[in-house]
Amino acid sequence: MTAESGRQAVGKQREYPMLDNTVRGWIDPIINKMGEKLASMGVGANTVTIFGFLTGVAAATAITFGFFFTGLVWILISRLADGLDGAVARANRKTDLGGFLDITLDFVFYGLIPLAFILADPAANAVAGSVLIFAFYATGASFLAFALMAEKRGVSDKQRGSKSLVYTTGLAEATETITVFVLFCLFPTWFPVIAYLFAALCLITVVSRIWLAVQTFTD
């Protein structure tokens, strides 16, 4: 399959009404303006990335000790920073190190929050939380493996703007994940039910990416 047909296969994902795409259309102009302002003040993208990760650690710590509303506030601050680091990078200069830190610390954050709920109440949350972390592992593997093969073949997707990696969509993306984390904090006793449901969506996303890979990378 050629790079052009690969781009077409990746682009077909945009035909599906993903929550992440809709929300990004609303907030990206605001985030970009905030990123430009931070860049003009001399704030670096990597600084914003690390700040976002540290606030994510603060969220996980609060949740572990049962302070769920405090954890929610830190989660929202963390994810705001996660959106701003890319905007700052676009206003300044993208770097490979910045892209590496962004994606790596994002995946660490996504694992920390379910782990925090497991530690907060192991008896109620351990099994459901473990299933969700497994689903995150599978989703992350499919995301990174697709991005690696796409880079190798010169497949790109500019519909998400300038990114360090080719982003593939699915039922479980960043906005959906943050929405689920918010629900965890608002309704902590419902963690097992919500975790199982979202794990199922994550695994559907993995299957859809495998199918997309078959369409995109078959010679």
Secondary structure, DSSP 8 states (H G I E B T S, - for coil): --HHHHHHHHHGGGGS--HHHHHHHHHHHHHHHHHHHHHHTT--HHHHHHHHHHHHHHHHHHHHTT-HHHHHHHHHHHHHHHHHHHHHHHHS---HHHHHHHHHHHHHHHHHHHHHHHHH-HHHHHHHHHHHHHHHHHHHHHHHHHHHHHHHHT---GGG-S-SS-----SS-HHHHHHHHHHHHH-GGGHHHHHHHHHHHHHHHHHHHHHHHHHHH--
